[in-house]
Amino acid sequence: QLQLVESGGGLVQPGGSLRLSCAATGFTEDYYAIGWFRQAPGKEREGVSCISSSGGSTTYADSVKGRFTISRDNAKNTVYLQMNSLKPEDTAVYYCAIHPSRYYCGGWADFDSWGQGTQVTVSS
């Protein structure tokens, strides 16, 4: 059974950088469109970025455009989220999940196979 495992979170100062990883384990005979989400305390979960199964198409939330970059290495079954110029408001638990279309990005609803999340804290 396919599972997603996030890693790479931590504590970073404002203006700093982190790279999150989302590794697929279990059934990895195919590649899927993967989205990154985040949820801050007391707030609803929000979509951050998504990448198609081939890596040829990406989408970003307005709040992270120009600062975050999503990429993937299908040989390693891993999707990355490079986060630069981090702000305190980026503090949240970050999750990855599979898009319902399996191969394309579009909208933020009905993702599945959620990982356990990784904490990102931006603070001085």
DSSP file with accessible surface (Angstrom, degrees, kcal/mol):
  #  RESIDUE AA STRUCTURE BP1 BP2  ACC     N-H-->O    O-->H-N    N-H-->O    O-->H-N    TCO  KAPPA ALPHA  PHI   PSI    X-CA   Y-CA   Z-CA
    1    1 A Q              0   0  201      0, 0.0     2,-0.2     0, 0.0    24,-0.1   0.000 360.0 360.0 360.0 136.0    0.0    0.0    0.0
    2    2 A L        +     0   0   24     24,-0.2     2,-0.3    22,-0.1    24,-0.2  -0.449 360.0 179.2 -70.8 134.6    1.3    3.4   -0.9
    3    3 A Q  E     -A   25   0A 122     22,-2.4    22,-3.0    -2,-0.2     2,-0.4  -0.984  19.2-142.9-133.2 148.1    2.3    5.7    1.9
    4    4 A L  E     -A   24   0A   9     -2,-0.3     2,-0.5    20,-0.2   112,-0.4  -0.930  13.3-167.5-111.2 135.8    3.7    9.2    2.0
    5    5 A V  E     -A   23   0A  62     18,-2.3    18,-2.8    -2,-0.4     2,-0.3  -0.980   6.1-155.9-128.1 117.7    6.3   10.2    4.5
    6    6 A E  E     +A   22   0A   5     -2,-0.5     2,-0.3    16,-0.2    16,-0.2  -0.631  20.9 159.3 -90.2 151.0    7.3   13.9    5.0
    7    7 A S  E     +A   21   0A  60     14,-1.9    14,-2.7    -2,-0.3   111,-0.1  -0.959  36.3  72.3-156.9 168.4   10.6   15.0    6.5
    8    8 A G        +     0   0   37     -2,-0.3    11,-0.3     1,-0.3   110,-0.0   0.367  59.8 134.5 104.8  -4.2   12.8   18.1    6.6
    9    9 A G        +     0   0   28     12,-0.1     2,-0.3     9,-0.1    -1,-0.3  -0.163  20.9 123.5 -70.7 172.0   10.9   20.3    9.0
   10   10 A G  E     -d  120   0B  29    109,-0.8   111,-2.8   108,-0.1     2,-0.5  -0.987  59.6 -51.1 166.1-167.7   12.5   22.2   11.8
   11   11 A L  E     +d  121   0B 130     -2,-0.3     2,-0.3   109,-0.2   111,-0.2  -0.861  53.7 167.8-101.2 129.6   13.1   25.6   13.4
   12   12 A V  E     -d  122   0B  22    109,-2.6   111,-2.2    -2,-0.5     3,-0.1  -0.983  33.4-113.1-141.2 150.5   14.5   28.4   11.2
   13   13 A Q    >   -     0   0  135     -2,-0.3     3,-2.3   109,-0.2    73,-0.2  -0.452  50.9 -81.1 -78.6 154.9   14.9   32.1   11.6
   14   14 A P  T 3  S+     0   0   60      0, 0.0    73,-0.2     0, 0.0    -1,-0.1  -0.296 121.3  28.2 -53.7 137.4   12.9   34.5    9.4
   15   15 A G  T 3  S+     0   0   54     71,-3.4    70,-0.6     1,-0.3    72,-0.1   0.281 100.6 117.9  90.0  -9.7   14.5   34.9    6.0
   16   16 A G    <   -     0   0   22     -3,-2.3    70,-2.3    70,-0.2     2,-0.3  -0.089  56.2-123.3 -82.6-175.0   15.9   31.4    6.2
   17   17 A S        +     0   0   61     67,-0.2     2,-0.3    68,-0.2    67,-0.2  -0.931  21.0 178.6-133.0 153.3   15.4   28.3    4.1
   18   18 A L  E     - B   0  83A  34     65,-2.1    65,-3.4    -2,-0.3     2,-0.5  -0.976  17.6-145.4-145.8 152.1   14.2   24.7    4.5
   19   19 A R  E     - B   0  82A 130     -2,-0.3     2,-0.3   -11,-0.3    63,-0.2  -0.977  15.8-159.5-121.6 118.9   13.7   21.9    2.1
   20   20 A L  E     - B   0  81A   0     61,-2.7    61,-2.3    -2,-0.5     2,-0.4  -0.681   4.6-154.0 -92.1 149.2   10.9   19.4    2.8
   21   21 A S  E     -AB   7  80A  22    -14,-2.7   -14,-1.9    -2,-0.3     2,-0.5  -0.949   9.9-165.2-123.1 145.3   10.7   16.0    1.3
   22   22 A a  E     -AB   6  79A   3     57,-2.5    57,-2.3    -2,-0.4     2,-0.4  -0.938  16.4-168.0-128.3 104.3    7.7   13.7    0.6
   23   23 A A  E     -AB   5  78A  31    -18,-2.8   -18,-2.3    -2,-0.5     2,-0.5  -0.819  12.3-142.3-100.4 133.4    8.8   10.2    0.0
   24   24 A A  E     +A    4   0A  25     53,-2.9     2,-0.3    -2,-0.4   -20,-0.2  -0.804  24.4 178.8 -94.0 128.8    6.5    7.5   -1.4
   25   25 A T  E     +A    3   0A  58    -22,-3.0   -22,-2.4    -2,-0.5     2,-0.5  -0.844  46.8  25.1-124.7 165.3    6.8    4.0    0.0
   26   26 A G  S    S+     0   0   54     -2,-0.3     2,-0.8   -24,-0.2   -24,-0.2  -0.739 116.8  28.3  87.3-127.6    5.0    0.8   -0.7
   27   27 A F        +     0   0  100     -2,-0.5     3,-0.2     1,-0.1    -2,-0.1  -0.561  66.7 155.4 -73.0 106.5    3.4    0.6   -4.1
   28   28 A T        +     0   0   36     -2,-0.8    -1,-0.1     1,-0.1    -2,-0.1  -0.113  28.8 117.2-125.3  36.9    5.6    2.8   -6.3
   29   29 A E  S    S+     0   0  154      2,-0.0     2,-0.3     0, 0.0    -1,-0.1   0.579  80.1  34.9 -80.5  -9.6    4.9    1.4   -9.7
   30   30 A D  S    S-     0   0   56     -3,-0.2     2,-0.4     2,-0.0     0, 0.0  -0.906  79.6-121.7-138.1 165.3    3.4    4.6  -10.9
   31   31 A Y        -     0   0   93     -2,-0.3     2,-0.3    72,-0.0    22,-0.2  -0.902  27.7-161.7-112.5 142.5    4.0    8.3  -10.3
   32   32 A Y        -     0   0   37     -2,-0.4     2,-0.3    21,-0.1    71,-0.3  -0.849  28.3-100.1-124.5 156.1    1.3   10.6   -8.9
   33   33 A A        -     0   0    0     69,-2.8    66,-2.5    -2,-0.3     2,-0.4  -0.597  45.6-158.2 -70.1 131.1    0.5   14.3   -8.7
   34   34 A I  E     -FE  51  98B   8     17,-1.8    17,-2.4    -2,-0.3     2,-0.4  -0.936   9.0-162.5-120.9 136.3    1.5   15.4   -5.2
   35   35 A G  E     -FE  50  97B   0     62,-2.8    62,-1.8    -2,-0.4     2,-0.4  -0.878  10.3-142.9-115.8 148.3    0.3   18.4   -3.3
   36   36 A W  E     +FE  49  96B   0     13,-3.4    12,-3.2    -2,-0.4    13,-1.5  -0.931  23.5 177.7-105.2 136.2    1.8   20.1   -0.3
   37   37 A F  E     -FE  47  95B   7     58,-3.1    58,-2.5    -2,-0.4     2,-0.3  -0.849  10.6-157.1-127.4 165.1   -0.6   21.6    2.4
   38   38 A R  E     -FE  46  94B  12      8,-2.2     8,-2.8    -2,-0.3     2,-0.4  -0.991   5.0-164.3-144.0 153.2    0.0   23.3    5.7
   39   39 A Q  E     - E   0  93B  77     54,-2.1    54,-2.4    -2,-0.3     6,-0.2  -0.953   7.3-162.4-140.0 117.5   -2.1   23.8    8.8
   40   40 A A    >   -     0   0   22     -2,-0.4     3,-2.3     4,-0.4    52,-0.1  -0.621  44.5 -77.1 -91.8 157.2   -1.2   26.4   11.4
   41   41 A P  T 3  S+     0   0  119      0, 0.0    -1,-0.1     0, 0.0     3,-0.1  -0.276 118.0   6.1 -56.4 129.7   -2.7   26.2   15.0
   42   42 A G  T 3  S+     0   0   93      1,-0.2     2,-0.3    -3,-0.1    -3,-0.0   0.516 113.5 100.4  77.1   4.6   -6.3   27.4   15.0
   43   43 A K  S <  S-     0   0  137     -3,-2.3    -1,-0.2     1,-0.0     2,-0.1  -0.834  75.5-103.6-121.0 160.2   -6.4   27.8   11.2
   44   44 A E        -     0   0  175     -2,-0.3    -4,-0.4     1,-0.1     2,-0.1  -0.438  46.1 -93.2 -76.3 155.7   -7.8   25.6    8.4
   45   45 A R        -     0   0  120     -6,-0.2     2,-0.4    -2,-0.1    -6,-0.2  -0.438  46.6-163.0 -66.9 138.5   -5.6   23.5    6.3
   46   46 A E  E     -F   38   0B  80     -8,-2.8    -8,-2.2    -2,-0.1     2,-0.3  -0.963  21.0-113.8-128.9 146.1   -4.5   25.3    3.1
   47   47 A G  E     +F   37   0B  10     -2,-0.4   -10,-0.3   -10,-0.2     3,-0.1  -0.561  31.4 175.2 -74.2 137.8   -3.0   24.2   -0.2
   48   48 A V  E     -     0   0B   0    -12,-3.2    13,-2.6     1,-0.4     2,-0.3   0.785  57.5 -20.0-110.1 -50.3    0.5   25.4   -0.8
   49   49 A S  E     -FG  36  60B   0    -13,-1.5   -13,-3.4    11,-0.2    -1,-0.4  -0.989  50.2-160.1-160.8 157.8    1.8   23.8   -4.0
   50   50 A b  E     -FG  35  59B   2      9,-2.0     9,-2.2    -2,-0.3     2,-0.4  -0.995   2.4-162.9-145.5 147.3    1.2   20.9   -6.3
   51   51 A I  E     -FG  34  58B   4    -17,-2.4   -17,-1.8    -2,-0.3     7,-0.2  -0.997  23.1-120.8-133.1 136.6    3.2   19.1   -9.0
   52   52 A S    >   -     0   0    7      5,-2.7     3,-0.7    -2,-0.4    52,-0.2  -0.170  35.7 -99.5 -69.1 169.1    2.0   16.8  -11.7
   53   53 A S  T 3  S+     0   0   24     50,-2.1   -21,-0.1     1,-0.3    51,-0.1   0.840 125.0  42.4 -61.9 -33.2    3.1   13.2  -12.0
   54   54 A S  T 3  S-     0   0   92     49,-0.4    -1,-0.3   -23,-0.1    20,-0.1   0.643 108.6-122.4 -85.8 -15.8    5.6   14.1  -14.8
   55   55 A G  S <  S+     0   0   28     -3,-0.7    -2,-0.1     2,-0.2    17,-0.1   0.410  82.1 115.4  86.5   0.8    6.8   17.3  -13.0
   56   56 A G  S    S+     0   0   70      1,-0.1     2,-0.4    -5,-0.1    -3,-0.1   0.634  70.1  47.2 -80.5 -13.1    5.9   19.3  -16.0
   57   57 A S        +     0   0   61      2,-0.0    -5,-2.7    -5,-0.0     2,-0.3  -0.996  63.2 175.7-133.7 134.5    3.2   21.4  -14.3
   58   58 A T  E     -G   51   0B  61     -2,-0.4     2,-0.3    -7,-0.2    -7,-0.2  -0.962   8.9-165.2-134.8 152.4    3.3   23.1  -11.0
   59   59 A T  E     -G   50   0B  53     -9,-2.2    -9,-2.0    -2,-0.3     2,-0.3  -0.969   6.2-167.0-134.9 152.4    0.9   25.4   -9.1
   60   60 A Y  E     -G   49   0B  52     -2,-0.3   -11,-0.2   -11,-0.2     2,-0.1  -0.989  25.7-113.7-138.2 146.8    1.4   27.6   -6.0
   61   61 A A    >>  -     0   0   19    -13,-2.6     3,-1.7    -2,-0.3     4,-1.0  -0.490  35.7-116.4 -69.8 149.7   -0.7   29.5   -3.6
   62   62 A D  T 34 S+     0   0  134      1,-0.3     3,-0.4     2,-0.2    -1,-0.1   0.838 112.1  64.6 -57.8 -33.3   -0.4   33.2   -3.9
   63   63 A S  T 34 S+     0   0   55      1,-0.2    -1,-0.3     3,-0.0   -15,-0.1   0.666 112.7  31.6 -67.3 -17.1    1.1   33.4   -0.4
   64   64 A V  T X> S+     0   0    0     -3,-1.7     4,-2.3   -16,-0.2     3,-2.3   0.454  82.8 128.6-120.5  -3.1    4.2   31.4   -1.4
   65   65 A K  T 3< S+     0   0  119     -4,-1.0     4,-0.1    -3,-0.4    -3,-0.0  -0.292  80.8  15.6 -58.9 134.4    4.7   32.3   -5.0
   66   66 A G  T 34 S+     0   0   89      2,-0.4    -1,-0.3     1,-0.1     3,-0.1   0.286 125.9  59.6  85.7 -11.5    8.3   33.4   -5.7
   67   67 A R  T <4 S+     0   0   25     -3,-2.3    17,-2.1     1,-0.2     2,-0.3   0.691  97.8  52.7-114.7 -35.8    9.5   32.0   -2.4
   68   68 A F  E  <  -C   83   0A   4     -4,-2.3    -2,-0.4    15,-0.2     2,-0.4  -0.824  59.7-167.1-107.1 146.4    8.7   28.2   -2.6
   69   69 A T  E     -C   82   0A  74     13,-2.5    13,-3.2    -2,-0.3     2,-0.4  -0.992   6.0-156.4-134.2 126.7    9.6   25.8   -5.3
   70   70 A I  E     +C   81   0A   7     -2,-0.4     2,-0.3    11,-0.2    11,-0.2  -0.786  23.6 157.1-100.3 142.1    8.2   22.3   -5.8
   71   71 A S  E     -C   80   0A  53      9,-2.0     9,-2.8    -2,-0.4     2,-0.3  -0.938  21.7-146.7-151.6 172.8   10.1   19.7   -7.6
   72   72 A R  E     -C   79   0A  44     -2,-0.3     2,-0.5     7,-0.3     7,-0.2  -0.998  13.2-156.7-148.7 153.2   10.3   15.9   -7.9
   73   73 A D  E > > -C   78   0A  53      5,-2.9     5,-1.8    -2,-0.3     3,-1.2  -0.901  12.1-173.0-126.3  97.5   12.8   13.1   -8.5
   74   74 A N  G > 5S+     0   0   36     -2,-0.5     3,-0.8     1,-0.3    -1,-0.1   0.794  82.7  64.4 -67.9 -24.5   10.7   10.1   -9.8
   75   75 A A  G 3 5S+     0   0   89      1,-0.3    -1,-0.3    -3,-0.1    -2,-0.0   0.807 113.0  35.5 -65.2 -27.1   13.8    7.9   -9.7
   76   76 A K  G < 5S-     0   0  135     -3,-1.2    -1,-0.3     2,-0.2    -2,-0.2   0.316 107.0-127.1-104.4   3.4   13.7    8.4   -5.9
   77   77 A N  T < 5 +     0   0   42     -3,-0.8   -53,-2.9    -4,-0.3     2,-0.4   0.886  67.4 131.4  51.3  43.5    9.9    8.5   -5.6
   78   78 A T  E   < -BC  23  73A  16     -5,-1.8    -5,-2.9   -55,-0.2     2,-0.4  -0.985  46.2-160.2-134.5 137.8   10.3   11.8   -3.8
   79   79 A V  E     -BC  22  72A   4    -57,-2.3   -57,-2.5    -2,-0.4     2,-0.3  -0.939  17.7-156.0-113.3 139.0    8.7   15.3   -4.1
   80   80 A Y  E     -BC  21  71A  25     -9,-2.8    -9,-2.0    -2,-0.4     2,-0.4  -0.835  13.7-159.6-115.9 152.7   10.5   18.3   -2.6
   81   81 A L  E     -BC  20  70A   0    -61,-2.3   -61,-2.7    -2,-0.3     2,-0.6  -0.925  11.5-160.9-129.9 104.4    9.4   21.7   -1.4
   82   82 A Q  E     -BC  19  69A  63    -13,-3.2   -13,-2.5    -2,-0.4     2,-0.6  -0.786   9.9-165.7 -85.0 120.9   12.2   24.2   -1.3
   83   83 A M  E     +BC  18  68A   0    -65,-3.4   -65,-2.1    -2,-0.6     2,-0.3  -0.944  11.4 173.4-116.2 115.1   11.1   27.1    1.0
   84   84 A N        +     0   0   56    -17,-2.1   -67,-0.2    -2,-0.6   -68,-0.2  -0.749  59.1  24.5-114.5 165.8   13.1   30.3    0.9
   85   85 A S  S    S-     0   0   69    -70,-0.6    -1,-0.2    -2,-0.3   -69,-0.2   0.901  84.7-160.3  48.5  48.4   12.6   33.7    2.5
   86   86 A L        -     0   0    2    -70,-2.3   -71,-3.4    -3,-0.2   -70,-0.2  -0.268   8.0-159.1 -65.5 145.3   10.6   32.1    5.3
   87   87 A K    >   -     0   0   89    -73,-0.2     3,-2.4   -72,-0.1     4,-0.3  -0.845  32.3-109.5-120.4 157.6    8.3   34.2    7.3
   88   88 A P  G >  S+     0   0   72      0, 0.0     3,-1.9     0, 0.0    34,-0.4   0.857 117.6  63.6 -55.4 -32.6    6.8   33.6   10.8
   89   89 A E  G 3  S+     0   0  121      1,-0.3   -49,-0.1   -49,-0.0    -3,-0.0   0.560  88.7  69.3 -72.5  -4.6    3.4   33.2    9.1
   90   90 A D  G <  S+     0   0    0     -3,-2.4    -1,-0.3    32,-0.1     2,-0.2   0.532  71.0 120.3 -84.1  -6.3    4.8   30.1    7.3
   91   91 A T    <   +     0   0   36     -3,-1.9     2,-0.3    -4,-0.3    30,-0.2  -0.407  41.1 105.5 -61.7 125.7    4.9   28.3   10.7
   92   92 A A  E    S- H   0 120B   2     28,-2.0    28,-2.8    -2,-0.2     2,-0.5  -0.961  76.1 -80.0-179.5 170.3    2.7   25.2   10.4
   93   93 A V  E     -EH  39 119B  33    -54,-2.4   -54,-2.1    -2,-0.3     2,-0.4  -0.859  48.4-146.7 -89.1 128.1    2.6   21.5   10.1
   94   94 A Y  E     -EH  38 118B   0     24,-3.1    24,-2.0    -2,-0.5     2,-0.3  -0.858  18.3-176.7-103.9 133.1    3.2   20.7    6.4
   95   95 A Y  E     -E   37   0B  54    -58,-2.5   -58,-3.1    -2,-0.4     2,-0.3  -0.905  14.1-150.5-124.0 152.7    1.6   17.6    4.8
   96   96 A a  E     +E   36   0B   0     -2,-0.3    19,-2.0   -60,-0.2     2,-0.3  -0.898  22.1 165.8-119.1 155.4    1.8   16.0    1.4
   97   97 A A  E     -E   35   0B   0    -62,-1.8   -62,-2.8    -2,-0.3     2,-0.4  -0.969  36.8 -94.0-159.2 166.9   -0.9   14.0   -0.3
   98   98 A I  E     -EI  34 112B   2     14,-3.1    14,-2.2    -2,-0.3   -64,-0.2  -0.747  37.7-118.7 -96.0 133.9   -2.0   12.6   -3.7
   99   99 A H    >   -     0   0   15    -66,-2.5     3,-2.0    -2,-0.4   -66,-0.2  -0.415  23.3-121.8 -67.0 142.2   -4.2   14.6   -6.0
  100  100 A P  T 3  S+     0   0   54      0, 0.0    -1,-0.1     0, 0.0     5,-0.1   0.777 113.3  57.3 -59.5 -26.5   -7.6   12.8   -6.8
  101  101 A S  T 3  S-     0   0   51      3,-0.4     2,-0.6     1,-0.1     4,-0.1   0.658  97.7-145.5 -74.1 -16.3   -6.8   12.8  -10.5
  102  102 A R  S <  S+     0   0   75     -3,-2.0   -69,-2.8     2,-0.2    -3,-0.2  -0.090  85.7  39.1  77.8 -32.4   -3.6   10.9   -9.7
  103  103 A Y  S    S+     0   0   87     -2,-0.6   -50,-2.1   -71,-0.3   -49,-0.4   0.642 108.7  48.9-123.1 -19.2   -1.7   12.6  -12.5
  104  104 A Y        -     0   0  165    -52,-0.2    -3,-0.4   -71,-0.1     2,-0.3  -0.867  66.6-128.2-127.1 157.9   -2.6   16.3  -12.7
  105  105 A b        +     0   0   27     -2,-0.3     2,-0.1   -55,-0.1     3,-0.1  -0.759  42.6 132.4-100.6 153.1   -3.0   19.2  -10.4
  106  106 A G        -     0   0   52      1,-0.8     3,-0.2    -2,-0.3    -5,-0.1  -0.363  61.3  -1.9 163.2 109.2   -6.1   21.4  -10.2
  107  107 A G        -     0   0   50      1,-0.1    -1,-0.8    -2,-0.1     0, 0.0   0.045  69.1-108.0  80.4 167.9   -8.0   22.5   -7.1
  108  108 A W  S    S+     0   0   99     -3,-0.1     3,-0.4   -61,-0.1     2,-0.2   0.250  76.8 106.0-118.7  12.7   -7.3   21.6   -3.5
  109  109 A A  S    S+     0   0   62      1,-0.2    -3,-0.1    -3,-0.2     0, 0.0  -0.622  71.5  15.5 -98.8 154.4  -10.1   19.2   -2.7
  110  110 A D  S    S+     0   0  134     -2,-0.2    -1,-0.2     1,-0.2     2,-0.1   0.674  71.0 160.3  67.6  23.5  -10.3   15.5   -2.2
  111  111 A F        -     0   0   14     -3,-0.4     2,-0.2   -12,-0.1   -12,-0.2  -0.389  17.8-171.8 -65.9 155.2   -6.5   14.7   -1.9
  112  112 A D  B     +I   98   0B  50    -14,-2.2   -14,-3.1     1,-0.1    -1,-0.0  -0.809  49.8  56.3-140.6-177.2   -5.8   11.4   -0.2
  113  113 A S  S    S-     0   0   48     -2,-0.2  -109,-0.2   -16,-0.2    -1,-0.1   0.898  72.6-164.7  56.7  48.5   -3.0    9.2    1.2
  114  114 A W        -     0   0   80     -3,-0.1   -17,-0.2   -17,-0.1  -110,-0.2  -0.304  10.3-133.0 -65.6 141.4   -2.0   11.9    3.6
  115  115 A G        -     0   0   10    -19,-2.0  -110,-0.2  -112,-0.1    -1,-0.1  -0.199  29.0-101.5 -80.2-177.5    1.4   11.7    5.3
  116  116 A Q        -     0   0  116   -112,-0.4  -111,-0.1     1,-0.2   -21,-0.1   0.622  62.2-121.2 -84.7 -14.7    1.9   12.3    9.0
  117  117 A G        -     0   0   12    -21,-0.1     2,-0.4     1,-0.1   -22,-0.2   0.070  12.5-121.1  94.4 156.0    3.2   15.9    8.6
  118  118 A T  E     - H   0  94B  21    -24,-2.0   -24,-3.1  -111,-0.1     2,-0.4  -0.998  25.3-121.2-137.2 134.8    6.4   17.7    9.5
  119  119 A Q  E     - H   0  93B  88     -2,-0.4  -109,-0.8   -26,-0.2     2,-0.5  -0.603  23.0-171.0 -81.6 131.1    6.6   20.8   11.7
  120  120 A V  E     -dH  10  92B   0    -28,-2.8   -28,-2.0    -2,-0.4     2,-0.5  -0.989   4.7-176.3-119.0 124.2    8.0   24.0   10.3
  121  121 A T  E     -d   11   0B  47   -111,-2.8  -109,-2.6    -2,-0.5     2,-0.6  -0.989   8.4-167.5-124.3 122.6    8.6   26.8   12.8
  122  122 A V  E     +d   12   0B   4     -2,-0.5     2,-0.3   -34,-0.4  -109,-0.2  -0.939  34.2 131.2-111.2 110.5    9.9   30.2   11.7
  123  123 A S              0   0   63   -111,-2.2    -2,-0.1    -2,-0.6   -36,-0.0  -0.991 360.0 360.0-159.3 147.7   11.0   32.3   14.6
  124  124 A S              0   0  129     -2,-0.3  -111,-0.1  -111,-0.2    -1,-0.1   0.433 360.0 360.0 -93.3 360.0   13.8   34.4   15.9
